[in-house]
């Protein structure tokens, strides 16, 4: 709460939107990766499918990058409608940098390359 007061809610919203946009722009270039969210007004998080979720989650954890992997139980209607069983949810924090986002995408790229070989 203190960080929000010091930085300002509007500045935080812009930062999260910028990082999420950066992630989306880079992730669409990763072989096999699919961004789940669609539309013009997207949230500050990014949901990805199309990669081996357990391998991707583990590789990100080894790199010190925290993401979540909510299963169908957390959103059965939405996931069933999209034919999804698991996803990687990337939720940048107020202090997430462009470098942090790029490091995450680099891990996704390595996982995609290993999975395709």
N, C-alpha and C positions, 0 to 999 in steps of 0.2 A: 504494500500500500504506500509505503514511504517513497519508493522509487517512482510510482505513478504520480505522486504529488510533486516530486522534484523535477521529473522529466516532462510531465504533462500528458494527459490522455491522448490528445490529438497527435502529438509527436510519437507516442508509442504506437498508435494505430497506423501511422504512416510507415514507421520502421517495420512493423510486422507485415504490412501489405507489401512493402518493397522486397523484403526477404522472401516472402511466399511467392511473389511474382518471379524473382530470380530463380528460385527452386523450380517452379513450373517451367520456365523457359529452358532451363538446363536439363531437367528430367525428361522432357519430351524427346530429347536427343539420345537418351539411353536406350539401347536395343532391348525391346520387349516391355519396357516400362510404360504403364498407362496411368494417366492422371484421372482420378475418379470424379472429382468435382467438375461441374460445368456451369456456364453462365457468365454474366457480366460482372456481378457483384460477389466476388468470392471471399471466403473467410481467410483468416491469417494462418490457417494450417493447410497442409497438402496431404492428400491421401493417394497412395500409389498401389497399384496391383500389376500383375503381369510378370513379376519377378518371383523367384522362389522365396516365399516370405520367410520361412525359418532360416534359410541360409543368409538372406539379406539382413534380417534382424540380428543374427549372431555376428555377422561381419561388422555391422554398425556398432554393436556393443564392444567388440574387440578394439575398434577404433576410438572408443570413448564417446560415441555419439548416442544419445538417448532418444529413442522413438518409442512408439507403442505399436502393438499389433492386435487391435481389437478383432475378435472373431465374430461370427455371425450372431452369437448370443446378445451382443451389444446393440445391434441394429438389424434384427431379422427381416423386417419389412423392406428396408432399403437394400440390404445386401441380397435378399432373395430376388427382388425386382431386377437387380443388376447382374444376377448370377454369380455373386461373389461369395467366397467362403472365408477369406482372410485378406487383410490389407496391411500396409505399413502406413501409420499415421505420423506425419512430421509436424510438430507443433513448435515453431520457433518461439524463443523467449525474447523479452525486450532487449537483452544484451547479445543476442545472436548476431554475428557479423556476416558480411558477404563471404569472407574467408571460411567461416564455419559452414555456410551453405555449400560452398564449392567443395569443401572436404567431404561433405555428405554425398554429393553427387559423384565424386571420384570413387567412393566406396561402391555406390550403386553400379558404376561403370565396370569396376573390377568384378563384381558378382555377375553381371550380365555377360561379360566376356568368358568367365569360367563356366557359366551355365551353358553357353553356346558351343563350347569346345568339346 
